[in-house]
Amino acid sequence: MSSIIRTLKVVATSVMLVATVTVVPVSAAALPGPSPGLTDGGPHRAELRTALSAVPEAGAPGVLAAVRHGRHVWRDGAGQAFLTRPQPMQPQMRHRIGSITKTFVATTVLQLVDEGRLGLDDSIGQVLADVVPGERGTEVTVRMLLNHTSGIGNYTTVLADSYAAINQMQVTTYAPADLVAMGLAMPPTNVPGASFSYSNTNYVLAGLLIEAITGNDAAAEVQRRILWPLRLTGTSFPGTDPTIRGPHSGAYFAPFGARDLSEFNMSWAWTAGEMIATTADLNTFFRALLGGELLSAAALDEMLTAVPMLPGLPEAGAYGLGIYSLPTPCGEFWGHDGVVLGHLMLSMHSRDGNRQVSSGINISHYRFLLSDPHPIDIAWQTFLLTAMCPASETSGSSTEAVPQLPSMPRMPGDDTSIAVL
């Protein structure tokens, strides 16, 4: 059994919303195959194209990807960008990247550490005493926010607890302090520093730290420090603007059928998951990050010092500071995934930056609607494994069976409620 397939499914389980209604099927016959790749992709392009085309055949409307193997770069798309009109998925389309935002935010915080303006083991109450007062502000450190060991509850489990709430989220502007208040009002998940517990509240607090220290908007600091120097022209913080500026696909939350959610006020996610990017930009960012262009060697070492996400299950990977590691048949990869309503993205990279894959699909929360594991999961994870570890270089890893996942949680007493990323 391939460890990367098992791992990707475990990680996806920890962040995806769940619903229990019927998904609108996508006809594979109506979906185009991959668009012409933008570059040659090297000796593995046939494997990549075959694996990518299987994703819409499995039920996803569309998929896009950027893959790098050394000097060979391959970018492609397959399937449809929209369910209501014919438009092929194109690799240059901009996509909501959800929690991959956390890697950009953590990098910005670590730059402040490099500048001596903040310490990883400083208590957050030293800077945000008015936001996190008392004992909790004293006990929780900056490091605990970034590696999700703070014990602070995940506000999105309260915010998006029903379909009606999702409709409200789409048109509502949320203040970061209000999002934090939701998380702080929840029971602690663990003693600060004791164990990993994923919480979007941690990264809203990280955004507030950036603003308190710099005096600037968190988005402006990410732009100034990362997006502009790396010329990531397809990457942005949309703020309260609900639109995705530039070429993009629809965004389909499976329980809502063909309703396009690509227009969405993302202030509910802010520095925990608001950003938009292209797959090519993500590869550029992670290559620069892992290559030491954005952080000192000491800060990068801190970033890559990781805690187990599931103790006793090493194949589930380990979480550093805004980035996690996954074991694969061809070595360890680093990156992050992102899940928002209608868009999924995964971006994974070898430590030396020689192998990279960023890929997104334009449907979310289809899990358990047809089967478990879902055919989309099997096809997409097979593509991702092919991109990281081509079958021609490994002993059949990309063809091994995907195991069935354990049941994912549902909110008690309500078959239409949603457990949030």
N, C-alpha and C positions, 0 to 999 in steps of 0.2 A: 504494500500500500504506500503510495507516494505521500511523504510528509508534507509537501507544500500544498497538495490538495486538501488534506485533512486540516492543515493549519489555516488556510484561507477561509475555510468554512467555519472554523471555530471563531476566528476574528470577526467574520461577517455576522455571526450569531450575536456577538456582544454588542453590535452597534445598530442593527437593523430594526425598523419598525415591523410589527407583525399584524396581519389582518386575517379574517376568516370568512371572506366572501369570495365569489367566483370572479376570476379574472377574465377580461375580454380577450379571446384568443387572437393571436396575430397569424395571419395566413403566410406560411413560408413560401407558398407559390407566388405571392405578390411581392416578395422582397428581392431586391437586386443583390447580386453577389458583391464582393469587394470592389470598390472603385480602384482605378489604377494607382498603384503605390507611388508616392512622390519621389522615392529614391529606391535604389536597387535592393537593399536588405541583405546583401551578401548571399552566401550559399544556402541560407535557410528560408528564403522568401516563399518557396512553394509550400513548405510546412506552415509558415505563418499565415499565408493566404487561405489555405484549406481550413486551418483551425479557426480563423476569424470568421469565415463565412458560415461556420457551424453555429455561431451564437444567435443570429437571427433565425436560422432554421430551427433552433430550439425554442423560440418563442419571444425573444427580445425584439422590439421594433428595430433598433439599430445599435451599432457598436462602433467605436473609433479607437485608434491605438497609434502609439509611437513607440518603436522598438529600436534599440541601439545595441549592436554587437561590435565593439571596437570601432573601426572606422566606417562600418556599414550602418546606415540609418534607413529605416523602413517605416513609412506612415501610411495608414490606410483606414478605410471605413467600409462597413457592410450594412445592408438593411436600409430601413427608411428612417428619415429624420422626424417625420410626422405620421400620425395614424390617419389623419383626415385629408391629406393631399400627398401626391407622389413627389418626393424629394430625397435623393440618396443621401445617406449619412456620409459626411466628408471629414477627413482627419483633421482639418484646420478649424473645425467648429469649436466654439467656446462652450464650456461645460461647467456647471456648478461642481465644486470639488469638496464641499462639506468639510469634514474634519482634517483634510490635508492642510487647511488653513492653520491648524495648530502647529505644523512644522515651521511655517513662516513666522508665526507669533513667537514660538520658542526661540527661533534664531535671533529675532529682534531682542528678546530679553537677554539672551546670552551675549549679544553685542554690548548691551548695557553693563553686563558683568565684566566683559573685557575692558570696558572703559572705566571701571572702578566706581560706577555709580550705583551699584547694587551687588549684593552677595547672594549666592544660591542658598546659603543657610541662614540668611536674614529672615526674621519673622515678617509675615506680610502686614502685621499690625504696625510695624515701624513706618510704613508708608500709607496703609489703608486703614488706619485706626477707626475712622468714621464709618467704613464699610463693613469691616470685620472686627468689631470691638471685643474687648474682654479676653478671656482665656484662649478662645479659639484663635484669635488674631495673634496671640503670643506663641502658641504651639505650632501653628502651620507655617511652614517655610516656603520660600519661592520654589525650591527644588520639589517640594511635595505637590505644589500646583502642577508643575510641568511633567512630573512622572505619575500623576494620578494616585498619590498615596496620602492625600490630605484628609480623606474621610468625609469631605463635604459632599452632600447629596447632589444628584444630577437633576437640575431644574427642568430639563426637557421631559422628564417622565411626568411632571405635573402639568406642564404647558400644553403638551400635545396628547391628551388622554382620550380623545374621541374624534370622530370625523367632523363634528360641529366645531371643535377647537381648531382643527386644521383649516377649515374655512375662515375662521376668525384670524388665525395667524397670517393668512395670505395677504390681508389688507391692513394689518395693525403694525404700528411702529412701537417698539419696545425700548425702554431705557435700560442700559446695561445694569444699573443699580437695582432695578426691579427684578431682572433675571437672577442676579446674585441673591437677592432677598428670598426668592423662591427656593433656591438651593440651600441656603442657610437655615431655612425654616424646617427642612426635612431632618429626620433623625440621622446622626452620623453613621456612615457605613463602616468605619473602623477607627481605631485610635490613630491620630496623625502619625504618619510614617510607618505604620505597621504592615500594611499590605496594599496591593493595587486594587483600585475601584474606579472605573472610568467615569468621569463626570465632566460635562460641558461647563459647569460652573467654574471649574478650575481655570479654564482658559478665558472666560469673561473676566475673571479676576486678574489674569495675566495682562489682558488688554488695559484694564484700569491701572495696573502697575506702570505700564509703559506710559500712559497719559500723565500719571502723577509725577513721574520722574522727569519726563521730557517737557511737559507743558504743551504737548502737541497731540492731535488726534492719533490714535493707535494706527489707523489706516495710513495716515500720512507718513508715519515713521516707517512702516513696512515698505511703502512706496519708495521713500527716500533712500533707505538702507539696502533694499533688495531688488525691487522691481526695476527701478531706473538704472542702477549700475549694471544689471544683467540684461537690460533691454527686453524685459518680458512684456512685450506690447499687447499680448493677448490675455494678460492677467490683471485682475482688478478686485477692489473692494467696492461693491455696488452701493453700499449704504442703504438708504431707504428707497432707492430707485428699484422698482420691481422688475425691470426689463434686463435682458442679457444683450448688451450692445454688441453688434457684429454678428457674424454668421453663427447660428446655433440650432440645435434640434428642439423638438418638443420635450416635455418632461411628464412622464406618465406614472402616477401613483396607482398601482394595479386596482385597488378597490374602487377607484373613480373612473375606470374604463378609459374611454378615449378623450376625456377632459384633459386639456393641456395645462400643466401647472408651471410652465417655464416663466410666466410672469408671477413673481412672488416677492413680497417684501421680506428680505432676509435679515432684518434687524433682530429677529428672534434668535439668530445664531451668532451674530456679531463676530468677535474674535475667536469663537469656538468653531465657526463653520460657514462664514459668509462668502468666501471668495469664489471667483470665477477664473478659469484658466484654460489654456489649450494643453493637450498632451505634450506637445513639443516644448512648451515653456516649463512644464513640470520636470521634464528630463533635464533641461538646462539648469534649473534651480537645484535639483538634487545632485547633479554632477558637480556644480560649483560648491555646494555645501559639503559634500563628502570629500571633495578635493582640497578643502582648506581655504577656499577663496573668501568665505564669509565670516569665519571664526578663527581665533587662535587655536593652536594645537591643543592647548590645555582645555579650552572651552569645548572644542569638538570631542575630546575624550570624555568630558563630563556629559555631553549630550548623548553619547553612545554607551554610557554606563547604565545598564538596564535592569529592571526588576521583573520577575516572572509575572506574566499576565494571569496564568493559571498555575499556581504552585502544584508540583507533582506531575505536570504535563508539559515538558520542555518543548514539545513540538508545537505548542500554542504560541511560542515566541516570547519575547521580553520587551518591555516598554522602557525607552530611555526618556529623554526630555523632548517631547513632541515628535518622536520618531520611534518606530519599533523594528525589531529584527525577526526574521523568519528563517528557519532552516530549510534548505532545499536540497535536492539530489546533487546540485552542482555548487554547493556552498551557501553561505549566509547572505541574505539580502536584507536591505534596510529601506524603509519608506513609511507610507501611511495609506489608509483608505479613507474614503469619504462617502457618506450616505445622506442625501436630503430627499425631499419628496419629489420623485421622478427622475433623479439623476444619481448614478453610482459611479465612483472613480476609484481606481487603485493605482498606486505609483510605487514600484519596487526597483531596487538598484543594488548591484554588487558593491561591496565596500570600496573597490578601486574605481567604480564608475564605468567599468568596461562593458557591463551588461545592464541594460535599463529597459523597463517597460512601464508605460503609463497607458491605461485603457479605461474607457468609460462606456456605460450603457445608459439608454434613456428610458428605463423603467425601473421602478423600485417596489419593494414590499409585495412581491409576487409569491413569496415563500409560503408554503403550506396551502396555496390555492389549488394546486394540482397534485403535487407529490413532494416527497422529501427523501432524498435530495431532489431539488427541482432541476429539470432539464437545462434551464438557463445556467444554473450554477455549474453543472457538469461541463457544459460547452465552454463557458467563459473561463473557468478555472483550467480547463485543458489548454485553451489558448494562452493563458498567462504562464502556465508551466512550459509550454512550447517556446514562448518568448524568452523565458529565463534559462531554460535547460533544454535545448532542442533534442528531439529523440535521436537524431543522428549522432549526438555526442554523449548520450546517456543510454542506459540499458533498458529501454522501454518504459521510462518513467511516465511519459505523457499518455500512455494507454492503460495505465492501471485503474482499477475500479475506484469510484468515489464512495466512501462509506456513508451510511446513513447517520444524520445528525440526531442528537437527542432532542426532545421536544423543547421548543422555545416558549418562554413564559407568556401568559395572557393575563390581562387584568381580571381579577376574580369577579364573577357574577355578571359579566357583560361580554357577550360574544362579538360585539362590534367595537370594543375598546382597543386601544393601541398601546403597546409598550414601546417607549421611544429610545432612539439611538443614544 
